[in-house]
């Protein structure tokens, strides 16, 4: 498989909000104010929402240039920190077909996948819309997990059914952790 970056030439990062001193809805509202692509910042919040699972919120952040790590870090350490997000984040290395959190459907599942050492690319290659029902995107990332897989459905039961599909039993996966969001509750859903 030839690894690809998202065609937009931007640097994508994902923030796992596992704690905050305020209500998560208030934090998401503040992140919403950091989404405007016409502002003076070279980085912005592309999407954020409250989740149920290992973390209480998840955000997709992007910088204008795929080499803009310094800009992204400054944005995360400044504006995003000031919004109440003091958590772990990961940068996107590559995608297969489409990256994680490029769409905002009704119900979203983000599956964080840890792989055996040296098997991340093999697993990434097998995670695609031809094999996985409900596939919305997948990203190879840096950080505590190796891959983020996004599954979409119209209902919670639909997402739960997707998580039980045999196609997700892939050799090389060590562990998974899934968090779920009703995407319609996020202010970011309004414009998508």
LUMDONU-996807 format. One record per atom (N, C-alpha, C): residue number from 1; residue in three letters; x, y, z. Coordinates in pm, whole numbers, plus 50000, padded with zeros to 5 digits. Each point is the difference from the previous one (the first is absolute). Example, Ala and Ser with C-alpha at 12.3 -4.5 7.8 and 13.67 -1.06 7.14 Angstrom:
2
REC     i    aa    east   north      up
REC     1   ALA   51319   49431   50780
REC     1   ALA   49911   50119   50000
REC     1   ALA   50090   50120   50000
REC     2   SER   49965   50105   49928
REC     2   SER   50082   50119   50006
REC     2   SER   49923   50109   50073
END
This chain:
192
REC     i    aa    east   north      up
REC     1   UNK   50084   49882   50000
REC     1   UNK   49916   50118   50000
REC     1   UNK   50088   50124   50000
REC     2   UNK   49964   50095   49920
REC     2   UNK   50070   50128   50001
REC     2   UNK   49927   50094   50095
REC     3   UNK   50069   50043   50104
REC     3   UNK   49939   50091   50096
REC     3   UNK   49974   50134   49933
REC     4   UNK   49888   50061   50034
REC     4   UNK   49968   50131   49944
REC     4   UNK   49971   50097   50113
REC     5   UNK   50023   50125   49974
REC     5   UNK   49959   50107   50090
REC     5   UNK   49868   50053   49945
REC     6   UNK   49926   50064   50083
REC     6   UNK   49876   50061   49953
REC     6   UNK   50035   50096   49887
REC     7   UNK   49921   49999   49895
REC     7   UNK   50029   50080   49881
REC     7   UNK   50001   50150   50025
REC     8   UNK   49945   50045   50110
REC     8   UNK   49989   50144   50022
REC     8   UNK   50132   50066   50040
REC     9   UNK   50105   49921   50024
REC     9   UNK   50131   50055   50034
REC     9   UNK   50010   50058   50139
REC    10   UNK   49901   49976   50084
REC    10   UNK   49999   50054   50136
REC    10   UNK   50055   49898   50100
REC    11   UNK   50037   50048   50116
REC    11   UNK   50042   49915   50110
REC    11   UNK   49877   49977   50088
REC    12   UNK   49961   49875   50019
REC    12   UNK   49883   49966   50080
REC    12   UNK   50045   49941   50133
REC    13   UNK   49931   50039   50106
REC    13   UNK   50028   49948   50133
REC    13   UNK   49868   49971   50069
REC    14   UNK   50004   49911   50096
REC    14   UNK   49881   49959   50074
REC    14   UNK   50027   50016   50148
REC    15   UNK   49904   50059   50070
REC    15   UNK   50014   50027   50142
REC    15   UNK   49901   49913   50076
REC    16   UNK   50051   49923   50095
REC    16   UNK   49918   49914   50084
REC    16   UNK   49976   50073   50132
REC    17   UNK   49882   50054   50018
REC    17   UNK   49970   50078   50120
REC    17   UNK   49953   49904   50108
REC    18   UNK   50090   49966   50092
REC    18   UNK   49965   49903   50103
REC    18   UNK   49963   50065   50133
REC    19   UNK   50019   50132   50010
REC    19   UNK   49960   50072   50121
REC    19   UNK   49991   50149   49969
REC    20   UNK   49923   50069   50077
REC    20   UNK   49990   50144   49991
REC    20   UNK   49942   50051   50131
REC    21   UNK   50032   50122   50034
REC    21   UNK   49950   50058   50124
REC    21   UNK   49859   50056   49984
REC    22   UNK   49952   50008   49874
REC    22   UNK   49866   50053   49971
REC    22   UNK   49916   49892   49933
REC    23   UNK   49873   50029   49980
REC    23   UNK   49914   49908   49927
REC    23   UNK   50056   49983   49859
REC    24   UNK   49995   49878   49948
REC    24   UNK   50053   49975   49868
REC    24   UNK   49926   50082   49894
REC    25   UNK   49871   50022   50018
REC    25   UNK   49925   50080   49902
REC    25   UNK   50053   50142   49992
REC    26   UNK   50042   50055   50111
REC    26   UNK   50058   50135   50002
REC    26   UNK   50134   50002   49928
REC    27   UNK   50079   49896   50019
REC    27   UNK   50130   49990   49933
REC    27   UNK   49978   49988   49848
REC    28   UNK   49905   49917   49958
REC    28   UNK   49970   49984   49857
REC    28   UNK   49956   50132   49940
REC    29   UNK   49918   50076   50075
REC    29   UNK   49958   50132   49952
REC    29   UNK   50121   50092   49978
REC    30   UNK   50096   49997   50092
REC    30   UNK   50120   50083   49984
REC    30   UNK   50084   49953   49880
REC    31   UNK   50005   49869   49979
REC    31   UNK   50073   49947   49884
REC    31   UNK   49932   50040   49870
REC    32   UNK   49867   50011   50003
REC    32   UNK   49924   50042   49882
REC    32   UNK   50045   50138   49953
REC    33   UNK   50034   50085   50096
REC    33   UNK   50046   50135   49967
REC    33   UNK   50139   50000   49935
REC    34   UNK   50070   49886   50004
REC    34   UNK   50134   49988   49941
REC    34   UNK   49998   49930   49864
REC    35   UNK   49883   49993   49936
REC    35   UNK   49986   49925   49876
REC    35   UNK   50018   50083   49875
REC    36   UNK   49989   50130   50007
REC    36   UNK   49991   50087   49884
REC    36   UNK   50126   49992   49912
REC    37   UNK   49986   49951   49876
REC    37   UNK   50117   49992   49911
REC    37   UNK   50047   50135   49948
REC    38   UNK   49921   50105   50018
REC    38   UNK   50037   50132   49950
REC    38   UNK   50069   50087   50105
REC    39   UNK   50035   49939   50113
REC    39   UNK   50064   50079   50105
REC    39   UNK   50150   50015   49972
REC    40   UNK   50069   50065   50089
REC    40   UNK   50143   50024   49982
REC    40   UNK   50085   49880   50042
REC    41   UNK   49941   49902   50065
REC    41   UNK   50077   49883   50045
REC    41   UNK   50033   49910   49881
REC    42   UNK   50110   49929   50009
REC    42   UNK   50033   49902   49898
REC    42   UNK   49945   49862   50037
REC    43   UNK   49938   49990   50118
REC    43   UNK   49939   49875   50045
REC    43   UNK   49858   50030   50047
REC    44   UNK   49915   49897   49999
REC    44   UNK   49860   50018   50040
REC    44   UNK   49944   49866   50048
REC    45   UNK   49889   50008   50073
REC    45   UNK   49927   49880   50038
REC    45   UNK   49904   49969   49887
REC    46   UNK   50012   49882   49945
REC    46   UNK   49912   49960   49889
REC    46   UNK   49870   49941   50050
REC    47   UNK   50005   49926   50112
REC    47   UNK   49880   49939   50057
REC    47   UNK   50030   49963   50145
REC    48   UNK   49897   50002   50084
REC    48   UNK   50013   49953   50138
REC    48   UNK   49863   49956   50049
REC    49   UNK   49998   49902   50089
REC    49   UNK   49875   49953   50056
REC    49   UNK   50023   49927   50131
REC    50   UNK   49891   49986   50076
REC    50   UNK   50004   49925   50126
REC    50   UNK   49982   49851   49968
REC    51   UNK   50073   49914   50072
REC    51   UNK   49998   49856   49975
REC    51   UNK   49972   49923   50127
REC    52   UNK   49958   49877   49983
REC    52   UNK   49985   49904   50109
REC    52   UNK   50102   49890   49974
REC    53   UNK   50086   49974   50097
REC    53   UNK   50105   49900   49983
REC    53   UNK   50121   50038   50082
REC    54   UNK   50119   49973   49947
REC    54   UNK   50124   50028   50072
REC    54   UNK   50029   50149   50015
REC    55   UNK   49936   50081   49919
REC    55   UNK   50018   50143   50012
REC    55   UNK   49864   50067   49989
REC    56   UNK   49990   50123   50053
REC    56   UNK   49871   50069   50004
REC    56   UNK   49981   50092   49880
REC    57   UNK   50107   50023   49925
REC    57   UNK   49992   50083   49881
REC    57   UNK   50111   49966   49904
REC    58   UNK   49981   50037   49876
REC    58   UNK   50096   49971   49894
REC    58   UNK   49997   50119   49905
REC    59   UNK   50116   50042   49955
REC    59   UNK   50007   50112   49906
REC    59   UNK   50095   49968   49887
REC    60   UNK   49967   50049   49884
REC    60   UNK   50084   49991   49880
REC    60   UNK   50052   50141   49974
REC    61   UNK   50132   50014   50002
REC    61   UNK   50065   50129   49981
REC    61   UNK   50086   49991   49875
REC    62   UNK   50008   50109   49924
REC    62   UNK   50084   49998   49882
REC    62   UNK   50082   50128   49990
REC    63   UNK   50117   49986   49939
REC    63   UNK   50086   50115   49968
REC    63   UNK   50008   50010   49849
REC    64   UNK   50023   50119   49950
REC    64   UNK   49997   50025   49856
REC    64   UNK   50104   49923   49919
REC    65   UNK   50112   49966   50061
REC    65   UNK   50109   49936   49928
REC    65   UNK   50036   49871   50072
REC    66   UNK   50020   49890   49925
REC    66   UNK   50030   49872   50063
REC    66   UNK   50133   50000   50074
REC    67   UNK   50082   50102   49981
REC    67   UNK   50126   50013   50073
REC    67   UNK   49992   50103   50112
REC    68   UNK   49879   50044   50034
REC    68   UNK   49981   50109   50096
REC    68   UNK   49986   49950   50144
REC    69   UNK   50087   49911   50041
REC    69   UNK   49992   49947   50136
REC    69   UNK   50014   50110   50105
REC    70   UNK   50089   50093   49979
REC    70   UNK   50017   50109   50096
REC    70   UNK   49872   50083   50013
REC    71   UNK   49935   50030   49887
REC    71   UNK   49874   50075   50003
REC    71   UNK   49893   49921   50073
REC    72   UNK   49992   49871   49972
REC    72   UNK   49900   49914   50065
REC    72   UNK   50025   49995   50151
REC    73   UNK   50125   49981   50039
REC    73   UNK   50031   49994   50144
REC    73   UNK   49967   50134   50067
REC    74   UNK   50032   50110   49935
REC    74   UNK   49968   50129   50057
REC    74   UNK   49850   50019   50018
REC    75   UNK   49922   49954   49902
REC    75   UNK   49854   50008   50008
REC    75   UNK   49947   49914   50114
REC    76   UNK   50052   49878   50011
REC    76   UNK   49955   49909   50106
REC    76   UNK   50041   50052   50138
REC    77   UNK   50122   50053   50010
REC    77   UNK   50050   50050   50128
REC    77   UNK   49941   50135   50038
REC    78   UNK   49945   50071   49903
REC    78   UNK   49942   50131   50025
REC    78   UNK   49848   49998   49998
REC    79   UNK   49942   50016   49882
REC    79   UNK   49855   50013   49986
REC    79   UNK   49924   49877   50051
REC    80   UNK   50046   49881   49965
REC    80   UNK   49928   49878   50041
REC    80   UNK   50014   49980   50151
REC    81   UNK   50119   50025   50054
REC    81   UNK   50022   49992   50145
REC    81   UNK   49909   50098   50072
REC    82   UNK   49991   50121   49948
REC    82   UNK   49916   50102   50062
REC    82   UNK   49851   49963   49995
REC    83   UNK   49963   49917   49904
REC    83   UNK   49861   49952   49991
REC    83   UNK   49971   49891   50102
REC    84   UNK   50101   49956   50074
REC    84   UNK   49980   49901   50106
REC    84   UNK   50045   49860   49965
REC    85   UNK   50073   49985   49890
REC    85   UNK   50045   49868   49956
REC    85   UNK   50147   49984   50035
REC    86   UNK   50026   49914   50100
REC    86   UNK   50136   49977   50048
REC    86   UNK   50027   49849   49993
REC    87   UNK   49989   49944   49881
REC    87   UNK   49998   49854   49986
REC    87   UNK   50099   49953   49894
REC    88   UNK   49996   49869   49973
REC    88   UNK   50089   49938   49903
REC    88   UNK   49950   50025   49858
REC    89   UNK   50098   50002   49908
REC    89   UNK   49964   50017   49862
REC    89   UNK   50092   49916   49913
REC    90   UNK   49959   49977   49877
REC    90   UNK   50076   49920   49905
REC    90   UNK   49996   50069   49864
REC    91   UNK   50107   49987   49924
REC    91   UNK   50001   50055   49866
REC    91   UNK   49978   49888   49898
REC    92   UNK   49938   50035   49891
REC    92   UNK   49972   49903   49894
REC    92   UNK   50127   49981   49916
REC    93   UNK   50034   49873   49977
REC    93   UNK   50116   49966   49918
REC    93   UNK   49957   49969   49857
REC    94   UNK   49895   49920   49988
REC    94   UNK   49952   49957   49868
REC    94   UNK   49854   49958   50012
REC    95   UNK   49934   49988   49885
REC    95   UNK   49861   49955   49995
REC    95   UNK   49987   49887   49898
REC    96   UNK   49892   49924   50010
REC    96   UNK   49965   49899   49901
REC    96   UNK   49862   50038   49948
REC    97   UNK   49989   50043   49880
REC    97   UNK   49878   50045   49933
REC    97   UNK   49961   50140   50049
REC    98   UNK   49970   50013   50128
REC    98   UNK   49952   50125   50057
REC    98   UNK   50040   50004   50146
REC    99   UNK   50036   50117   50052
REC    99   UNK   50043   50012   50138
REC    99   UNK   49885   50007   50099
REC   100   UNK   50032   49980   50125
REC   100   UNK   49904   50006   50110
REC   100   UNK   49943   50141   50015
REC   101   UNK   49873   50007   50037
REC   101   UNK   49925   50123   50029
REC   101   UNK   50001   50098   49884
REC   102   UNK   49967   49949   49883
REC   102   UNK   49981   50088   49884
REC   102   UNK   49851   50018   49971
REC   103   UNK   49914   49933   50079
REC   103   UNK   49855   50017   49985
REC   103   UNK   49936   49993   50138
REC   104   UNK   49879   50054   50012
REC   104   UNK   49932   50004   50128
REC   104   UNK   49858   49946   49984
REC   105   UNK   49983   49870   50009
REC   105   UNK   49867   49940   49989
REC   105   UNK   49928   50000   50133
REC   106   UNK   49886   49935   50005
REC   106   UNK   49922   49994   50123
REC   106   UNK   50078   49937   50115
REC   107   UNK   50042   49875   49985
REC   107   UNK   50071   49931   50108
REC   107   UNK   50139   49959   49950
REC   108   UNK   50099   50035   50080
REC   108   UNK   50141   49980   49965
REC   108   UNK   50064   49908   50103
REC   109   UNK   50076   49904   49952
REC   109   UNK   50085   49919   50088
REC   109   UNK   50144   50023   49957
REC   110   UNK   50086   50035   50094
REC   110   UNK   50143   50010   49973
REC   110   UNK   50066   49881   50071
REC   111   UNK   50058   49912   49921
REC   111   UNK   50066   49881   50052
REC   111   UNK   50150   50027   50002
REC   112   UNK   50057   50008   50119
REC   112   UNK   50144   50018   50016
REC   112   UNK   50063   49860   50001
REC   113   UNK   50095   49976   49910
REC   113   UNK   50055   49867   49979
REC   113   UNK   50150   50000   50031
REC   114   UNK   50041   49905   50085
REC   114   UNK   50142   49974   50023
REC   114   UNK   50035   49874   49922
REC   115   UNK   50115   50003   49934
REC   115   UNK   50042   49886   49919
REC   115   UNK   50129   49940   50053
REC   116   UNK   50030   49879   49954
REC   116   UNK   50129   49939   50030
REC   116   UNK   50109   50087   49937
REC   117   UNK   50116   50003   50062
REC   117   UNK   50111   50079   49948
REC   117   UNK   50027   49962   49854
REC   118   UNK   50005   50101   49914
REC   118   UNK   50029   49978   49860
REC   118   UNK   49881   49958   49914
REC   119   UNK   49880   49989   50059
REC   119   UNK   49882   49953   49925
REC   119   UNK   49900   50110   49969
REC   120   UNK   50025   50123   50040
REC   120   UNK   49901   50108   49983
REC   120   UNK   49961   50021   49854
REC   121   UNK   50097   49999   49910
REC   121   UNK   49969   50022   49859
REC   121   UNK   49917   49885   49944
REC   122   UNK   50033   49876   50039
REC   122   UNK   49922   49883   49956
REC   122   UNK   49854   50011   50045
REC   123   UNK   49981   50040   50125
REC   123   UNK   49863   50013   50053
REC   123   UNK   49929   50116   49929
REC   124   UNK   50069   50113   49984
REC   124   UNK   49941   50115   49933
REC   124   UNK   49949   49963   49860
REC   125   UNK   50078   49924   49928
REC   125   UNK   49963   49960   49864
REC   125   UNK   49869   49920   49997
REC   126   UNK   49975   49921   50105
REC   126   UNK   49879   49917   50005
REC   126   UNK   49876   50077   50044
REC   127   UNK   50019   50117   50055
REC   127   UNK   49888   50082   50045
REC   127   UNK   49958   50092   49887
REC   128   UNK   49901   49958   49923
REC   128   UNK   49956   50075   49883
REC   128   UNK   49851   49976   49977
REC   129   UNK   49936   50083   49918
REC   129   UNK   49854   49988   49981
REC   129   UNK   49956   49872   49931
REC   130   UNK   50091   49934   49927
REC   130   UNK   49964   49874   49936
REC   130   UNK   49984   49887   50101
REC   131   UNK   50068   50011   50112
REC   131   UNK   49999   49895   50101
REC   131   UNK   49914   50034   50122
REC   132   UNK   49994   50129   50036
REC   132   UNK   49938   50044   50125
REC   132   UNK   49869   50073   49972
REC   133   UNK   49889   49947   50048
REC   133   UNK   49872   50071   49990
REC   133   UNK   50005   50122   50091
REC   134   UNK   49942   50109   49955
REC   134   UNK   49996   50122   50080
REC   134   UNK   50129   50078   49999
REC   135   UNK   50097   49958   49919
REC   135   UNK   50130   50067   49992
REC   135   UNK   49980   50147   49963
REC   136   UNK   50063   50089   50077
REC   136   UNK   49994   50143   49969
REC   136   UNK   50139   50059   49982
REC   137   UNK   50101   49936   50056
REC   137   UNK   50137   50048   49986
REC   137   UNK   50093   49926   50095
REC   138   UNK   50128   50002   49967
REC   138   UNK   50099   49935   50084
REC   138   UNK   50132   50075   49987
REC   139   UNK   50069   50016   50112
REC   139   UNK   50126   50075   50002
REC   139   UNK   50105   49924   50081
REC   140   UNK   50120   49993   49946
REC   140   UNK   50117   49955   50074
REC   140   UNK   50047   50122   50077
REC   141   UNK   50020   49986   50131
REC   141   UNK   50031   50115   50084
REC   141   UNK   50119   49975   50092
REC   142   UNK   50052   50107   50054
REC   142   UNK   50103   49992   50103
REC   142   UNK   49930   49995   50136
REC   143   UNK   50070   49959   50103
REC   143   UNK   49944   50005   50135
REC   143   UNK   49980   49863   50061
REC   144   UNK   49909   49990   50095
REC   144   UNK   49977   49875   50073
REC   144   UNK   49934   49892   49916
REC   145   UNK   49928   50039   49896
REC   145   UNK   49938   49904   49909
REC   145   UNK   50062   50016   49863
REC   146   UNK   49984   49900   49916
REC   146   UNK   50061   50002   49868
REC   146   UNK   49904   50045   49890
REC   147   UNK   49871   49968   50018
REC   147   UNK   49901   50024   49895
REC   147   UNK   49871   50051   50064
REC   148   UNK   49935   50094   49931
REC   148   UNK   49865   50042   50036
REC   148   UNK   49908   49964   49884
REC   149   UNK   49898   49922   50029
REC   149   UNK   49900   49960   49901
REC   149   UNK   49868   50066   50036
REC   150   UNK   49938   50066   49904
REC   150   UNK   49869   50060   50023
REC   150   UNK   49894   49917   49930
REC   151   UNK   49897   49962   50078
REC   151   UNK   49883   49932   49947
REC   151   UNK   49880   50091   50019
REC   152   UNK   49909   49999   49904
REC   152   UNK   49880   50084   50005
REC   152   UNK   49875   49914   49987
REC   153   UNK   49894   50041   50067
REC   153   UNK   49869   49938   49987
REC   153   UNK   49893   50102   50033
REC   154   UNK   49876   49964   49973
REC   154   UNK   49888   50091   50028
REC   154   UNK   49949   49990   50143
REC   155   UNK   50047   49898   50075
REC   155   UNK   49951   49981   50136
REC   155   UNK   50107   49934   50086
REC   156   UNK   49981   50003   50130
REC   156   UNK   50091   49934   50092
REC   156   UNK   50002   49851   49974
REC   157   UNK   49885   49939   49982
REC   157   UNK   49994   49855   49972
REC   157   UNK   50075   49969   49871
REC   158   UNK   49986   50089   49901
REC   158   UNK   50072   49980   49875
REC   158   UNK   50150   50000   50019
REC   159   UNK   50052   50093   50079
REC   159   UNK   50143   50003   50028
REC   159   UNK   50042   49878   50079
REC   160   UNK   49922   49961   50099
REC   160   UNK   50033   49881   50078
REC   160   UNK   50007   49876   49912
REC   161   UNK   49908   49989   49904
REC   161   UNK   50003   49887   49906
REC   161   UNK   50127   50003   49915
REC   162   UNK   50041   50120   49958
REC   162   UNK   50122   50013   49921
REC   162   UNK   50122   49953   50078
REC   163   UNK   50002   50027   50129
REC   163   UNK   50114   49961   50083
REC   163   UNK   50011   49849   50018
REC   164   UNK   49892   49928   49974
REC   164   UNK   49999   49854   50014
REC   164   UNK   50032   49927   49870
REC   165   UNK   50019   50073   49892
REC   165   UNK   50022   49934   49871
REC   165   UNK   50132   49923   50000
REC   166   UNK   49999   49879   49941
REC   166   UNK   50121   49916   49997
REC   166   UNK   50116   50064   49925
REC   167   UNK   49973   50092   49910
REC   167   UNK   50106   50063   49922
REC   167   UNK   50098   50079   50087
REC   168   UNK   49958   50034   50122
REC   168   UNK   50090   50074   50090
REC   168   UNK   50098   49908   50074
REC   169   UNK   49985   49869   49982
REC   169   UNK   50093   49904   50061
REC   169   UNK   50119   49984   49905
REC   170   UNK   50100   50084   50018
REC   170   UNK   50113   50006   49909
REC   170   UNK   50127   49960   50074
REC   171   UNK   50076   49911   49938
REC   171   UNK   50126   49957   50059
REC   171   UNK   50094   50119   50012
REC   172   UNK   50062   50016   50114
REC   172   UNK   50091   50111   50025
REC   172   UNK   49943   50104   50095
REC   173   UNK   49869   49992   50024
REC   173   UNK   49939   50093   50097
REC   173   UNK   50020   49943   50139
REC   174   UNK   50058   50079   50088
REC   174   UNK   50023   49959   50139
REC   174   UNK   49881   50036   50087
REC   175   UNK   49948   50123   49983
REC   175   UNK   49885   50043   50080
REC   175   UNK   49928   50114   49929
REC   176   UNK   49874   50017   50040
REC   176   UNK   49921   50112   49949
REC   176   UNK   49926   50066   50116
REC   177   UNK   49967   50123   49981
REC   177   UNK   49918   50073   50095
REC   177   UNK   49908   50090   49917
REC   178   UNK   49871   49994   50029
REC   178   UNK   49905   50074   49919
REC   178   UNK   49926   50103   50084
REC   179   UNK   49990   50119   49946
REC   179   UNK   49918   50105   50060
REC   179   UNK   49897   50043   49897
REC   180   UNK   49882   50037   50049
REC   180   UNK   49886   50026   49912
REC   180   UNK   49944   50139   50027
REC   181   UNK   49951   50064   49893
REC   181   UNK   49946   50136   50007
REC   181   UNK   49874   50010   49916
REC   182   UNK   49902   50073   50052
REC   182   UNK   49887   50041   49918
REC   182   UNK   50043   50130   49934
REC   183   UNK   50042   49991   49875
REC   183   UNK   50055   50114   49929
REC   183   UNK   49905   50116   49985
REC   184   UNK   49870   49975   50007
REC   184   UNK   49903   50108   49984
REC   184   UNK   49999   50093   50120
REC   185   UNK   50058   49958   50113
REC   185   UNK   50004   50085   50119
REC   185   UNK   50111   50104   49992
REC   186   UNK   50096   49980   49911
REC   186   UNK   50112   50093   49989
REC   186   UNK   49961   50120   49915
REC   187   UNK   50040   50119   50043
REC   187   UNK   49975   50120   49920
REC   187   UNK   50068   49991   49864
REC   188   UNK   50104   49921   49988
REC   188   UNK   50071   49984   49874
REC   188   UNK   49912   49930   49896
REC   189   UNK   49900   49926   50045
REC   189   UNK   49910   49927   49909
REC   189   UNK   49915   50095   49917
REC   190   UNK   49974   50117   50051
REC   190   UNK   49911   50096   49935
REC   190   UNK   50041   50032   49857
REC   191   UNK   50130   50011   49976
REC   191   UNK   50046   50038   49868
REC   191   UNK   50045   49884   49914
REC   192   UNK   49989   49878   50048
REC   192   UNK   50053   49888   49922
REC   192   UNK   49894   49932   49916
END
